[in-house]
Amino acid sequence: MRTNIVIDDKLMSTAIKKSGLKTKKEVVEEGLKLLVRVKNQAKLKKLKGKLKWKGNL
């Protein structure tokens, strides 16, 4: 999907340096992936104590 957004230059510069990624596109995509991952983890945390486990790890 193509879109135009305004991103704080200092924030983008810091994100590029910290991540080691080369392009703004890579930084934005990685940030979106991280957001989705964190939100999915939050959903799993809500299940804590609600599922019964049978087996031995």
FENGI-V273866 format. One record per run of one state. SS is the DSSP state (@ for helix, = for strand, . for the rest). FROM is the first residue (numbers start at 1). LEN is the number of residues. If there is no record, write none. Layout:
{{SS	FROM	LEN} {SS	FROM	LEN}}
This chain:
{{.	1	8} {@	9	11} {.	20	4} {@	24	22} {.	46	12}}
